[in-house]
Amino acid sequence: LLVPASGPSFLPAVPTPTFPRPISPYNVMQNRSITIVGAGLTGPVLAVFLARRGYSVELFDRGPDPRAATIGRGRSINITLCPRGLRPLDTIGAGAAVRRIGVLAKGRVIHGTDGSLERQPYGNQGEALLSVSRAELNTTLVEHAAREPGVRMAFDERCLRVDFETRMLTLENRRTGAVTTREFRHLIGADGAHSVVRQHLQKRPHFDYSQHYCKHGNKELLLPADSSAAWSQERESLHIWPRGQYMLIAFPNRDGTTTCTLHMPLEGDISHASLRDARDVERVFAESFSDVRWAIPDLAAQYFENPVVPMVTIKCAPWSIEDKALLIGDAAHSIWPSYGQGANSAFEDCAVLDAWLERSPDDAREAFIAFERERKPSTDAMADLSIEHFLELRDLVGDPSFLLRKKIERAMSRLFPLAYQPLYSLVSFTHTPYADALALDRRQRKIVDELMAIDGIEERLETPDVARLMEQMLGPSDSEKTSSRLPASSISI
Ligand SMILES: Cc1cc2nc3c(=O)[nH]c(=O)nc-3n(C[C@H](O)[C@H](O)[C@H](O)COP(=O)(O)OP(=O)(O)OC[C@H]3O[C@@H](n4cnc5c(N)ncnc54)[C@H](O)[C@@H]3O)c2cc1C
């Protein structure tokens, strides 16, 4: 099907499910129409789900059609997809095309300050993430939606205003400047973190809203395909250089290039603000990332050419107003990219909304409320976990006690794969709702804390004594304890 031939049985073809109900002209005539603002990652996926549920869907995006656009360097960030995000793509039949544009990452390689390398596989059963270029992913999803009867898309159409009382949407064509108004039956805001649809909901009473910017920003730097850097030949891994307040992460690309993302405080001694000229950039890289410094010949030029991308958490409620409008994806819940779950959770949103629309086919209001009731606790949990994981990646992945924790977690999940799954696996390699994963982790963490306190645990990890102790601590038998959860091996990428 997809990715490198080295992949184990972890990469089976996922059959494309057929939808229970084909498009029905009757439904369309009954005014089952939905307007979506935003054809980023969420919009096209949702459009296909809705069209197959019998809605006639129109989709507007302010940007140019990605099928015609050329993406400039420094603007094409990498997205890692996990089974949680791939399953909805499989459901709409887009999974195979997305896998074709991806590269597998089976674990992290941690680059120490002394040049040492620590390899941390994502799991014991060949678990892997799929790393794709955001721009290519967007194009693939738009192409897929464009083939779907019942979906119409228009680009360069910026949403200026929404009037919920009259159900009118005002759009401005960015090429001609023409301003038009359109009536909508149901409006879905899939217009990202700075959603205009949400801004209009915010003007209404009792709308809760919070945003929290990270004091760090990231910047993309591209390593050429012909790089001779030895580490860049390890293509099935994410490479991380944790350096306390700042860090570098490298993602392999399909074309042999490697995208490096520099995460740094915006202000301070070593920060984006402190890198004022080429010498500053060269010095920080020579001191902290020497094996990357020489691999990017035009390092300083790229640094100053590419933008600093901010990271923001946005939480809001309610996500809907009657049956008139609903927020989805980043418009409803924007999270820091550290856990790599923003797009994955947005795709999961689409499948959950579709399931509620199936249950309430004639009551969109009911479906919108139920969708939020199911999703919000989980997306709130993921927002908090993303902040926690950012600090973990930045400060801890090189820390000996953190590395010991990871070793114990891996040993426990290898010995008791059904009874114990580390938080990262629960989030990235199962479909466990994020809120449940968080709650389970808080209970499991205490067990790992106790094991870490045992003298010489690292050397004794593989002994029967420690295995017995783990079993006791985990409590009821494997199968009993986890009958409601799927083992990682049953989740395919
Ligand atoms: C640096 C970085 C790295 C990331 N890495 C990952 C990762 O590894 N894994 C992961 O799962 N997620 C990742 N994410 C998150 C992911 O990119 C988002 O969660 C995802 O793009 C959300 O999709 P969306 O459709 O809701 O919003 P977007 O993808 O932002 O799409 C919104 C769309 O709405 C359009 N729009 C906006 N305003 C208007 C308007 N007024 N009128 C018309 N159209 C409008 C925009 O043009 C855009 O096309 C990352 C994010 C960043 C910033």
The ligand as a Gaussian input file, in Angstrom:
#p B3LYP/6-31G(d) Opt

LIG

0 1
 C        3.937000      24.272000      13.464000
 C        2.737000      23.376000      13.522000
 C        2.918000      22.001000      13.518000
 C        1.814000      21.146000      13.616000
 N        2.029000      19.807000      13.634000
 C        0.966000      18.973000      13.735000
 C        1.168000      17.558000      13.731000
 O        2.304000      17.072000      13.669000
 N        0.086000      16.740000      13.828000
 C       -1.188000      17.242000      13.919000
 O       -2.143000      16.452000      14.002000
 N       -1.407000      18.588000      13.908000
 C       -0.369000      19.449000      13.823000
 N       -0.574000      20.800000      13.789000
 C       -1.949000      21.310000      13.932000
 C       -2.713000      21.321000      12.618000
 O       -2.019000      22.051000      11.634000
 C       -4.091000      21.940000      12.863000
 O       -4.693000      21.359000      13.986000
 C       -4.984000      21.726000      11.659000
 O       -4.441000      22.395000      10.541000
 C       -6.394000      22.220000      11.956000
 O       -7.149000      22.155000      10.794000
 P       -8.332000      23.211000      10.548000
 O       -8.908000      22.851000       9.249000
 O       -9.206000      23.259000      11.746000
 O       -7.601000      24.616000      10.458000
 P       -6.610000      25.068000       9.294000
 O       -5.857000      23.919000       8.776000
 O       -5.867000      26.238000       9.841000
 O       -7.575000      25.555000       8.133000
 C       -8.375000      26.690000       8.245000
 C       -8.744000      27.130000       6.836000
 O       -9.688000      28.194000       6.946000
 C       -9.377000      29.190000       5.997000
 N       -9.894000      30.449000       6.522000
 C       -9.496000      31.119000       7.623000
 N      -10.214000      32.240000       7.767000
 C      -11.093000      32.285000       6.725000
 C      -12.081000      33.216000       6.322000
 N      -12.319000      34.333000       7.009000
 N      -12.794000      32.964000       5.212000
 C      -12.561000      31.821000       4.490000
 N      -11.613000      30.920000       4.818000
 C      -10.890000      31.146000       5.931000
 C       -7.856000      29.163000       5.900000
 O       -7.424000      29.688000       4.662000
 C       -7.559000      27.676000       6.043000
 O       -7.494000      27.038000       4.802000
 C        0.505000      21.681000      13.693000
 C        0.319000      23.069000      13.678000
 C        1.421000      23.911000      13.599000
 C        1.195000      25.398000      13.605000

